[in-house]
Amino acid sequence: MKRWITFDLDGTLMQNPFQEWVFPEIAAAVAAKSGSAIACDARGEMVAEHERRLARHMYVEAYDWDDILCGLLERLGLTLAIDIEQLVIKHSCAPKVYLLEDGVLDVLAGLKAEGYALAAVTNGFFKFQYPVMQALGLADLFDAVVTPDRVGFAKPDVRIFETLRRQGGIAAHVGDRIDHDVCLANRFGTCSVLIDRRLPPELADMNPVVRANCEAGKQYCARKAQAELTSAKTGLSDPLLPKAVIGSLKELADCIEKQ
């Protein structure tokens, strides 16, 4: 049976090309097709629809960018062929995509050497994530890539873990969001590791477990949760409190060992 460590991708390990490259190219194509007859911020409209779906807990559908674009073009009355997957492939090259810190590949390889199996558990669809993983050298280090279009569930629904659970235990899940990643791990009953490379100075020199449990760490997590969640939170309940907070992936191995 495998011992899994699971990772979010965007904001945790890598930067994808959507915001800076894919969305602008889509917006330019829509603007060129519509001409002056239609005033439309295609990028803004797509992101707004994504957020509406999230607010309705339509987590899988919220990341179906093909469907979101199709709906936008229908509303605008435009016939336009845009292959988002091909745009992602086109823009999956340096410096448009990149790892979020030096040493990411070394840390992942080290965890594998310790006997862990690694899985990417991401809300991005496989066809939008895997080209970026390949370009950055991540693909070969992961034993599984779990995405909503493959398993039918998205974070923070714990059923996204089901295929991994059948193959072994999940030692920890690492992600940059409290609403999706920390909440998912806590609900599932595994170690939740929040990563933030811009920790406030008062937390920077602390042990990752101490960071999560000291008063300053709890306040930091509460502020982060409030910014992420659609409904305001005045404090942290159990599902929202991470077991550990790391400022670099290089802290992860020691953090998991202590847990």
DRENFI-870269 format. One line per 8 residues: their letters; for each residue x, y, z of N, C-alpha, C. Coordinates in steps of 0.1 Angstrom, whole numbers, padded with zeros to 4 digits. Each point is the difference from the previous one (the first is absolute). Layout:
A) X,Y,Z,X,Y,Z,X,Y,Z; ...
//
This chain:
MKRWITFD) 0008,-0012,0000,-0008,0012,0000,0009,0012,0000; -0004,0010,-0008,0008,0012,-0001,-0002,0010,0011; 0010,0008,0003,-0001,0011,0009,0000,0013,-0008; -0011,0006,-0002,-0001,0011,-0008,0003,0014,0007; 0006,0009,-0007,0000,0014,0003,-0006,0007,-0012; -0010,0008,0002,-0008,0006,-0011,0003,0015,0000; 0000,0005,-0012,0003,0014,-0002,-0010,0007,-0009; -0004,0012,0004,-0006,0009,-0010,0011,0005,-0009
LDGTLMQN) -0004,0005,-0012,0010,0004,-0010,0001,0016,0000; -0010,0006,-0005,0000,0015,-0002,0001,0007,0013; 0010,0008,0001,0002,0008,0013,0007,-0008,0010; 0002,-0013,-0002,0008,-0008,0009,0013,-0005,-0005; 0000,-0005,-0013,0012,-0004,-0006,0004,0008,-0012; -0010,0005,-0008,0002,0006,-0013,-0009,0011,-0003; 0004,0008,-0010,-0008,0010,-0006,-0005,-0004,-0013; -0013,0000,-0002,-0005,-0004,-0014,-0001,0012,-0009
PFQEWVFP) -0003,-0002,-0012,0000,0012,-0010,-0013,0007,-0002; -0011,-0004,0008,-0013,0005,-0003,-0001,0015,0002; 0003,0005,0011,-0002,0015,0003,0007,0009,-0010; 0013,-0003,-0002,0008,0009,-0008,0000,-0002,-0014; -0004,-0013,-0005,0002,-0003,-0014,-0012,-0006,-0006; -0007,-0010,0006,-0011,-0006,-0006,-0012,0008,-0001; -0004,0006,0012,-0012,0009,0000,0002,0012,-0009; 0011,0007,0000,0002,0011,-0009,-0002,-0004,-0015
EIAAAVAA) 0005,-0011,-0003,-0001,-0005,-0014,-0015,-0002,-0004; -0007,-0007,0009,-0014,-0002,-0002,-0007,0013,-0001; 0003,0010,0009,-0007,0013,-0001,0003,0007,-0013; 0012,-0001,-0004,0004,0007,-0013,-0008,-0006,-0012; -0001,-0014,0000,-0008,-0006,-0010,-0014,0003,0000; -0006,0001,0012,-0014,0004,0001,-0002,0014,-0005; 0009,0009,0004,-0001,0014,-0004,0001,0002,-0015; 0009,-0007,-0006,0002,0001,-0014,-0012,-0005,-0008
KSGSAIAC) -0006,-0011,0005,-0012,-0006,-0006,-0012,0009,0001; -0002,0006,0012,-0012,0008,0003,0001,0014,-0007; 0012,0005,-0002,0002,0013,-0005,-0006,0011,0009; -0005,0010,-0005,-0005,0011,0009,-0014,-0002,0004; -0007,-0010,-0006,-0014,-0002,0003,-0003,-0005,0015; 0010,-0007,0005,-0001,-0005,0014,0011,0004,0009; -0003,0006,0011,0010,0003,0010,0000,-0011,0010; 0011,-0007,0001,0000,-0012,0010,0014,-0002,0005
DARGEMVA) 0001,-0001,0013,0012,-0004,0006,0000,-0015,0002; 0005,-0007,-0010,-0002,-0015,0000,0007,-0006,0012; 0012,0005,0003,0007,-0006,0011,-0008,0003,0013; -0005,0012,0002,-0007,0003,0012,-0013,-0008,0001; -0007,-0002,-0011,-0012,-0008,-0001,0002,-0015,0004; 0011,-0005,-0005,0003,-0014,0002,0003,-0002,0015; 0008,0009,0006,0004,-0002,0014,-0012,0002,0009; -0009,0010,-0004,-0012,0002,0007,-0009,-0012,0000
EHERRLAR) -0001,-0007,-0011,-0008,-0012,-0001,0006,-0011,0009; 0013,-0001,-0001,0008,-0010,0009,-0004,0003,0014; 0000,0012,0005,-0003,0003,0014,-0014,-0002,0003; -0009,0002,-0009,-0015,-0003,0002,-0002,-0015,0002; 0007,-0008,-0007,-0001,-0015,0001,0006,-0004,0014; 0011,0006,0004,0006,-0004,0013,-0010,0004,0011; -0006,0012,-0001,-0009,0004,0010,-0012,-0009,0001; -0004,-0007,-0011,-0011,-0010,0000,0005,-0014,0003
HMYVEAYD) 0013,-0001,0004,0006,-0013,0003,0001,-0009,-0012; 0000,0006,-0012,0001,-0008,-0012,0016,-0001,-0003; 0007,-0008,0009,0014,0001,0000,0006,-0006,-0013; -0005,-0011,-0005,0005,-0006,-0012,-0003,0010,-0012; -0012,0004,-0001,-0004,0009,-0011,0007,0013,0000; 0005,0005,0012,0007,0013,0001,0013,0000,-0007; 0006,-0012,-0003,0013,-0001,-0006,-0001,-0005,-0014; -0012,-0001,-0006,-0002,-0004,-0014,0000,0012,-0009
WDDILCGL) 0012,0004,-0003,0002,0013,-0007,-0006,-0001,-0014; 0000,-0012,-0006,-0006,-0002,-0013,-0015,0004,0000; -0007,-0006,0010,-0014,0003,0002,-0003,0014,0003; 0008,0006,0008,-0001,0014,0004,0001,0009,-0013; 0010,-0003,-0008,0002,0008,-0012,-0011,-0002,-0010; -0004,-0012,-0001,-0012,-0003,-0009,-0012,0008,0004; -0003,0000,0013,-0012,0008,0005,0002,0014,-0003; 0012,0006,0001,0002,0014,-0003,-0002,0003,-0015
LERLGLTL) 0005,-0009,-0008,-0001,0003,-0015,-0015,-0001,-0004; -0007,-0009,0006,-0015,-0001,-0003,-0007,0012,0005; 0003,0006,0011,-0006,0012,0005,0003,0012,-0009; 0012,-0001,-0006,0004,0011,-0009,-0005,-0002,-0014; -0005,-0012,-0003,-0004,-0003,-0014,0012,-0001,-0009; 0011,-0005,0005,0012,-0001,-0009,0003,-0015,-0003; 0005,-0002,-0012,0005,-0013,-0004,0015,0001,-0001; 0007,-0006,0009,0014,0001,0001,0006,-0013,0005
AIDIEQLV) 0010,-0005,-0007,0007,-0012,0004,0012,0003,0008; 0000,-0002,0013,0012,0002,0009,0003,-0013,0007; 0011,-0005,-0002,0004,-0013,0007,0009,0004,0012; -0006,0000,0012,0007,0004,0012,0012,-0009,0003; -0002,-0013,-0002,0011,-0009,0002,0012,0003,-0008; -0002,0003,-0013,0011,0004,-0008,0007,0013,0004; -0008,0009,0005,0006,0013,0005,0009,-0003,0012; -0005,-0009,0009,0008,-0004,0012,0014,-0006,-0005
IKHSCAPK) -0001,-0009,-0010,0012,-0007,-0005,0009,0011,-0006; -0006,0009,-0008,0008,0010,-0006,0008,0009,0010; -0007,0003,0011,0006,0009,0010,0008,-0007,0011; 0000,-0013,0000,0008,-0008,0010,0015,0000,-0003; 0006,0011,0001,0014,0001,-0002,0005,0012,0009; 0013,0000,0003,0006,0010,0008,0001,0013,-0009; -0002,0012,0006,-0003,0002,0014,-0015,0001,0004; -0008,-0005,-0009,-0015,0002,0002,-0005,-0010,0011
VYLLEDGV) 0007,-0011,0002,-0003,-0009,0011,0013,-0002,0008; -0002,-0002,0013,0012,-0002,0008,-0003,-0007,0013; 0010,-0006,0006,-0001,-0005,0014,0000,0012,0010; -0007,-0001,0011,-0001,0011,0009,0012,0002,0009; 0009,-0009,0001,0012,0002,0007,0011,-0009,-0005; 0012,0003,0003,0011,-0009,-0004,0000,-0012,0009; 0004,-0011,-0006,0000,-0013,0008,-0012,-0008,0001; -0011,0004,-0007,-0012,-0007,0000,0002,-0015,-0004
LDVLAGLK) 0007,-0002,-0011,0002,-0013,-0006,0008,-0008,0010; 0010,0006,0006,0008,-0007,0010,-0007,-0005,0012; -0009,0008,0005,-0008,-0003,0011,-0009,-0012,-0003; -0007,0001,-0012,-0009,-0011,-0004,0008,-0013,-0002; 0012,0001,-0006,0008,-0012,-0002,0004,-0006,0014; 0003,0009,0009,0004,-0005,0013,-0011,-0007,0007; -0012,0004,-0001,-0012,-0006,0006,-0002,-0014,-0006; 0002,-0001,-0013,-0001,-0013,-0007,0011,-0009,0005
AEGYALAA) 0012,0005,0002,0011,-0008,0005,-0003,-0006,0014; -0009,0008,0008,-0003,-0005,0013,-0012,-0010,0000; -0004,-0003,-0012,-0011,-0010,-0002,-0014,0004,-0002; -0002,0013,0000,-0013,0006,-0003,-0004,-0001,-0014; -0013,-0002,-0003,-0005,0002,-0013,-0006,0014,-0001; 0002,0007,-0011,-0005,0013,-0002,-0012,0001,-0009; -0010,0008,0004,-0011,0002,-0009,-0003,0015,-0001; -0003,0005,-0012,-0005,0014,-0001,-0015,-0002,0001
VTNGFFKF) -0006,0008,0009,-0015,0000,0002,-0004,0015,-0003; -0005,0002,-0011,-0002,0014,-0005,-0014,0001,-0006; -0006,0012,0001,-0013,0003,-0006,0001,0003,-0014; 0012,0003,-0005,0002,0002,-0015,-0002,-0013,-0007; -0007,0001,-0012,-0002,-0012,-0008,0014,-0005,-0005; 0001,-0013,-0002,0012,-0007,-0004,0006,0007,-0012; -0008,0002,-0011,0006,0005,-0012,0006,0014,0001; -0004,0007,0011,0005,0014,0002,0012,0000,0010
QYPVMQAL) 0001,-0011,0007,0011,0000,0010,0012,-0008,-0004; -0002,-0011,-0007,0011,-0009,-0003,0010,0006,-0010; -0004,0008,-0010,0011,0006,-0008,0009,0009,0008; -0005,0007,0010,0008,0008,0009,0009,-0008,0008; -0005,-0011,0006,0008,-0009,0007,0012,-0006,-0008; -0003,-0004,-0012,0010,-0005,-0009,0011,0010,-0003; -0004,0013,-0002,0009,0010,-0004,0009,0003,0012; -0004,-0002,0012,0007,0004,0012,0008,-0011,0006
GLADLFDA) -0001,-0012,-0005,0006,-0012,0005,-0007,-0006,0012; -0012,0003,0002,-0008,-0006,0011,-0006,-0013,-0003; -0004,-0002,-0013,-0008,-0011,-0004,0007,-0014,0004; 0013,-0001,-0002,0007,-0012,0003,0001,-0004,0015; -0002,0010,0008,0001,-0002,0015,-0013,-0004,0006; -0011,0001,-0007,-0013,-0003,0006,-0005,-0014,-0004; -0004,-0008,0010,-0006,-0013,-0003,-0014,0001,-0004; -0007,0011,0003,-0014,0001,-0004,-0003,0015,-0002
VVTPDRVG) -0009,0003,-0009,-0006,0014,-0001,-0015,-0001,0000; -0005,0005,0011,-0015,-0001,0003,-0006,0013,-0003; -0010,0000,-0010,-0007,0012,-0004,-0015,-0002,-0001; -0008,0010,0001,-0014,-0001,0000,-0006,-0007,-0012; 0006,0002,-0012,-0006,-0006,-0012,0003,-0015,0000; 0010,-0005,0008,0003,-0014,0000,-0007,-0007,0011; -0003,0006,0011,-0006,-0007,0011,-0014,0005,0003; -0005,0011,-0006,-0013,0005,0002,-0002,0008,0013
FAKPDVRI) 0010,0003,0007,-0001,0008,0012,0011,0010,0001; -0002,0011,0007,0010,0011,0001,0002,0004,0015; 0011,0005,0003,0003,0005,0014,-0010,0011,0003; -0006,0001,0012,0004,-0008,0012,-0008,-0012,0003; -0006,-0006,-0011,-0008,-0013,0002,0010,-0011,0002; -0001,-0007,0012,0010,-0010,0003,0000,-0012,-0009; -0011,-0001,-0008,0000,-0011,-0010,0010,0001,-0011; 0006,0011,-0001,0011,0002,-0010,0012,-0009,0004
FETLRRQG) 0001,-0004,0013,0011,-0009,0005,-0003,-0015,-0002; -0012,-0003,-0004,-0004,-0014,0000,0009,-0010,-0007; 0004,0004,-0012,0008,-0009,-0008,0014,-0003,0007; 0005,0011,0007,0013,-0002,0007,-0002,-0008,0013; -0011,0002,0007,-0003,-0007,0012,0000,-0015,-0002; -0005,-0004,-0012,-0001,-0015,-0003,0014,-0006,-0001; 0010,0009,-0003,0013,-0005,-0002,0009,0001,0012; -0004,0007,0011,0008,0001,0011,-0004,0012,0009
GIAAHVGD) 0008,0004,0009,-0003,0011,0009,0006,0013,-0005; -0007,0011,0004,0004,0014,-0004,0007,0006,0012; 0013,0002,0000,0007,0005,0011,-0002,0015,0002; -0001,0008,-0011,-0002,0014,0001,-0005,0006,-0013; -0007,0011,0001,-0003,0007,-0013,0005,0014,0002; 0007,0005,-0011,0006,0013,0001,-0007,0010,-0010; -0003,0011,0004,-0007,0010,-0009,0001,0014,0005; -0003,0009,-0009,0001,0015,0004,-0013,0006,0004
RIDHDVCL) -0011,-0008,0000,-0013,0006,0003,-0006,-0007,0013; -0006,0008,0008,-0007,-0006,0012,-0013,-0006,-0004; -0008,0008,-0009,-0014,-0005,-0003,0000,-0013,-0008; 0010,-0002,-0009,0001,-0012,-0007,0009,-0011,0006; 0012,0004,0002,0010,-0010,0004,0000,-0004,0015; 0000,0010,0009,0000,-0003,0014,-0013,-0007,0004; -0011,0006,-0005,-0013,-0005,0003,-0001,-0015,-0005; 0005,-0002,-0012,-0001,-0014,-0005,0008,-0010,0008
ANRFGTCS) 0012,0004,0004,0008,-0010,0007,-0005,-0002,0014; -0005,0010,0007,-0006,-0001,0013,-0013,-0009,0000; -0008,0002,-0010,-0012,-0008,-0001,0003,-0014,-0003; 0010,-0002,-0007,0004,-0014,-0004,0007,-0007,0012; 0007,0008,0009,0006,-0005,0012,0015,-0003,-0002; 0006,0008,-0009,0015,-0001,-0002,0006,0013,0004; 0013,0001,0000,0008,0011,0004,-0002,0011,-0011; -0005,0012,0004,-0001,0011,-0009,0012,0010,0001
VLIDRRLP) 0006,0002,-0011,0012,0009,0000,-0003,0012,-0009; 0000,0011,0006,-0002,0013,-0008,0013,0006,-0003; 0002,0003,-0013,0012,0006,-0004,-0002,0015,-0004; 0008,0009,0005,-0001,0014,-0004,0014,0005,0001; 0005,0004,-0012,0014,0005,-0001,0002,0014,0004; -0011,0007,0004,0000,0014,0005,-0005,0001,0014; 0005,-0009,0009,-0005,0000,0014,0004,0014,0006; -0009,0004,0009,0004,0013,0007,0012,-0002,0009
PELADMNP) 0008,0010,0002,0013,-0001,0007,-0001,-0007,0014; -0011,0002,0007,0000,-0006,0013,-0002,-0015,0000; -0003,-0006,-0012,-0001,-0014,-0001,0012,-0007,-0007; 0008,0008,-0006,0010,-0005,-0010,0010,-0010,0007; 0004,0003,0012,0010,-0009,0006,-0005,-0011,0009; -0013,-0002,0000,-0006,-0010,0008,0000,-0014,-0006; -0001,-0010,0008,-0002,-0014,-0005,-0014,0000,-0006; -0002,-0008,-0011,-0012,0000,-0008,-0012,-0004,0009
VVRANCEA) 0001,-0009,0009,-0011,-0004,0009,-0003,0011,0010; 0010,0006,0005,-0002,0011,0010,-0007,0011,-0008; 0004,0003,-0012,-0006,0011,-0008,-0016,-0002,0000; -0004,-0012,-0002,-0014,-0003,-0002,-0008,0001,0013; 0007,-0002,0011,-0007,-0001,0013,0002,0012,0009; 0009,0009,-0003,0002,0012,0009,-0011,0010,-0004; -0002,0010,0009,-0010,0009,-0002,0002,0009,-0012; 0012,0004,-0003,0003,0007,-0012,-0003,-0008,-0013
GKQYCARK) 0003,-0013,0001,-0002,-0009,-0011,-0015,-0002,-0003; -0008,-0001,0011,-0014,-0002,-0001,-0007,0013,-0006; 0005,0012,0004,-0006,0012,-0005,0004,0002,-0015; 0012,-0004,-0004,0004,0000,-0014,-0009,-0009,-0008; -0002,-0012,0005,-0009,-0010,-0008,-0014,0005,0000; -0005,0007,0010,-0013,0005,0000,-0002,0011,-0010; 0010,0008,-0001,-0001,0011,-0010,0001,-0006,-0014; 0008,-0010,-0002,0001,-0006,-0013,-0013,-0007,-0004
AQAELTSA) -0006,-0007,0010,-0013,-0007,-0003,-0011,0010,-0003; 0000,0011,0007,-0010,0010,-0002,0001,0006,-0015; 0012,0001,-0004,0002,0006,-0014,-0004,-0010,-0010; 0001,-0013,0003,-0003,-0011,-0010,-0014,-0004,-0001; -0007,0000,0012,-0013,-0005,0001,-0010,0010,-0004; -0011,-0004,-0006,-0010,0010,-0005,-0008,0005,0012; -0002,-0008,0011,-0006,0005,0012,0010,0004,0010; -0001,0012,0006,0010,0005,0009,0001,-0009,0012
KTGLSDPL) 0012,-0002,0005,0003,-0008,0012,0007,0009,0010; -0005,-0001,0013,0007,0008,0010,0010,-0008,0007; 0001,-0013,-0002,0010,-0008,0007,0002,-0013,-0008; 0008,-0009,0005,0003,-0012,-0006,-0007,-0012,0007; -0008,-0007,-0007,-0005,-0013,0005,0009,-0011,-0003; -0002,-0011,0006,0010,-0012,-0002,0003,-0003,-0015; -0010,0000,-0009,0003,-0004,-0014,0009,0010,-0007; 0001,0012,0005,0008,0011,-0007,0013,0002,0006
LPKAVIGS) 0004,-0007,0011,0013,0002,0006,0010,-0010,-0005; 0011,0004,-0007,0010,-0010,-0005,0007,-0006,0012; 0006,-0012,-0003,0008,-0006,0010,0014,0006,0000; 0004,0005,-0011,0013,0006,-0002,0000,0011,-0010; 0008,0010,0001,0002,0011,-0009,0014,0001,-0004; 0003,-0001,-0013,0014,0001,-0005,0002,0012,-0009; 0012,0005,0001,0003,0012,-0009,0008,-0004,-0012; 0004,-0013,-0001,0008,-0005,-0011,-0003,-0015,0000
LKELADCI) 0001,-0005,-0012,-0002,-0015,-0002,0012,-0007,0007; 0011,0007,0002,0011,-0007,0007,-0002,-0003,0014; -0011,0006,0006,-0004,-0004,0014,-0009,-0012,0001; -0004,-0005,-0012,-0010,-0010,0000,0004,-0013,0006; 0012,-0006,-0004,0004,-0013,0005,0000,-0001,0015; 0007,0010,0006,0001,0000,0015,-0014,0002,0006; -0008,0008,-0006,-0014,0002,0005,-0008,-0013,0000; 0001,-0007,-0011,-0008,-0013,0000,0006,-0010,0009
EKQ) 0013,0000,0002,0006,-0010,0009,-0005,0003,0014; -0001,0013,0004,-0004,0003,0014,-0015,-0004,0001; -0008,0002,-0010,-0014,-0004,0001,-0002,-0015,0001
//
